[in-house]
Amino acid sequence: MSDNKDTPRSEADAELEREIRKGRKFTLDEAIGRMAGPGAMKGVSPVTRMQQAAVEIENWLRHHLSAGNDELHVVLLRRVQGSELLLNNFDQPLVVLATFCQQVLDSDYLLKELVREADVEWGRVQGERPYFEREGSPPHPDDPYTFESVRKTLAGLIEQLGVGDG
């Protein structure tokens, strides 16, 4: 019996909804809301916490990395986003960034790889052959990313992040 009561009511509700919508324009927001379903957007962000953490890191880098380090910004963000550090600690994105930078500073291999990747990104963006620093040789005067310059930049980022200061 309850089915008989529910069915006419559902049909009546649908008819009322059609009448209400007749005079309205259909918006993109409404379409997205309908696709998500009822209650889908109430109190929960459609952006995952991992994505929010990556955006927080990207915004922080954009505001704290000095001008002229665009390629290093891209490479750092790519590396941190793909790291297990972020995967395991996405609730503390700036701590992850500081920890990542410290890990790079603590390893000559990781530093050289980061510099090499930044050089490649620079060459791609500029449409030029990148300058690769060779151990034992002075860096090319036009090389924007040297072992020493990236080392100083990462140390500066850690200092700005102030992780561990209390």
C-alpha positions in Angstrom: 0.0 0.0 0.0 2.8 2.4 0.8 4.0 2.0 -2.8 0.7 3.4 -4.0 1.0 6.4 -1.7 4.7 7.1 -2.7 4.2 6.8 -6.4 1.6 9.5 -6.8 3.6 11.7 -4.5 6.8 11.2 -6.5 4.9 12.0 -9.7 3.4 15.1 -8.1 6.8 16.2 -6.9 8.3 15.7 -10.4 5.4 17.6 -12.0 5.9 20.5 -9.5 9.6 20.6 -10.2 8.9 20.7 -14.0 6.5 23.6 -13.5 9.0 25.6 -11.3 11.8 25.1 -13.9 9.7 26.2 -16.9 10.5 29.9 -16.4 14.2 29.5 -15.4 17.4 29.4 -17.3 19.5 26.3 -16.9 23.0 27.2 -15.6 26.3 25.4 -15.6 26.3 25.4 -11.8 22.9 23.7 -11.8 24.0 21.1 -14.3 27.1 20.3 -12.2 24.9 20.1 -9.1 22.5 17.7 -10.8 25.3 15.5 -12.0 26.8 15.3 -8.5 23.4 14.3 -7.1 21.5 15.6 -4.1 23.6 16.6 -1.1 26.9 15.9 -2.9 28.2 19.5 -2.3 27.1 19.9 1.3 30.1 20.5 3.5 32.6 18.4 1.5 35.1 19.9 -0.9 35.0 18.3 -4.4 38.8 18.8 -4.4 40.7 16.0 -2.6 42.9 16.8 0.4 45.9 15.7 -1.7 45.1 18.2 -4.4 44.5 20.9 -1.8 48.0 20.1 -0.4 49.6 20.4 -3.8 47.9 23.7 -4.5 49.0 25.0 -1.1 52.6 24.1 -2.0 52.3 25.6 -5.4 50.9 28.9 -4.0 53.6 29.0 -1.4 56.4 28.5 -3.9 54.8 31.1 -6.2 55.0 33.7 -3.4 58.3 32.8 -1.9 60.5 31.6 -4.7 62.4 34.6 -6.2 61.7 35.8 -9.7 63.7 34.0 -12.4 63.3 30.6 -10.8 60.2 29.6 -12.8 61.7 26.3 -14.0 62.9 25.4 -10.6 59.4 26.1 -9.3 57.9 23.7 -11.9 60.5 21.0 -11.1 60.2 21.3 -7.3 56.4 21.1 -7.5 56.5 18.1 -9.9 59.0 16.3 -7.6 57.1 17.1 -4.4 53.7 16.2 -5.9 55.1 12.8 -7.0 56.8 12.1 -3.7 55.9 9.5 -1.1 56.5 12.3 1.5 53.4 14.1 0.3 51.4 10.9 -0.1 52.1 10.1 3.6 51.8 13.6 5.0 49.4 15.6 2.8 47.9 17.1 6.0 51.2 19.1 6.4 52.1 20.3 2.9 54.6 22.9 3.9 56.4 20.5 6.3 56.6 18.1 3.3 58.1 20.9 1.2 60.7 21.7 3.8 61.5 18.0 4.4 61.9 17.5 0.6 64.2 20.5 0.2 66.3 19.2 3.2 66.5 15.7 1.7 67.8 17.2 -1.6 70.4 19.3 0.3 71.5 16.3 2.2 72.3 14.3 -1.0 74.7 15.4 -3.7 73.0 13.0 -6.0 69.5 14.4 -5.4 70.8 17.9 -5.8 72.5 17.2 -9.1 69.4 15.5 -10.4 67.2 18.4 -9.4 69.6 20.9 -11.0 69.8 18.8 -14.2 66.0 18.6 -14.4 65.7 22.4 -13.8 68.3 22.9 -16.6 66.3 20.6 -19.0 63.1 22.5 -18.1 64.8 25.8 -18.7 66.1 24.6 -22.1 62.6 23.4 -23.0 61.0 26.7 -22.1 63.6 28.9 -23.7 64.0 26.7 -26.8 67.7 26.6 -26.2 70.2 24.0 -25.3 70.6 23.9 -21.6 73.9 24.4 -19.8 74.8 21.4 -17.8 77.3 21.9 -15.0 80.2 19.5 -14.9 81.8 18.5 -11.7 85.3 19.9 -11.5 84.6 22.6 -14.1 83.3 26.1 -13.4 79.6 26.6 -14.4 78.8 28.4 -17.6 78.3 32.1 -16.9 74.8 32.0 -18.4 73.7 28.8 -16.5 70.6 29.9 -14.5 70.7 26.7 -12.3 74.0 25.7 -10.8 74.6 23.3 -7.9 75.5 26.3 -5.7 72.6 28.5 -6.8 70.0 25.8 -6.3 71.6 24.8 -3.0 71.3 28.4 -1.8 67.7 28.7 -3.1 66.6 25.5 -1.3 68.3 26.6 2.0 66.5 29.9 1.7 63.2 28.1 1.2 63.7 26.0 4.3 64.6 29.2 6.2 61.4 30.9 5.0 59.3 27.9 5.8 60.6 28.1 9.4 59.9 24.4 10.0 61.3 23.3 13.3 61.5 26.9 14.7 59.0 26.2 17.4 
